């Protein structure tokens, strides 16, 4: 994960939690294939 172009350090546990939560959210969206390969999220505020 990057914030303002800087990598945010994460240990393996935190990285896996982020991945699992995001994958679970995406899997509930209509129109998303079950076998998707890559996900890109950009949030600007």
Buried (B, 14 or more C-beta within 10 A) or exposed (E): EEEEEEEEEEEEEEEEEEEEEEEEEEEEEEEEEEEEEEEEEEEEE
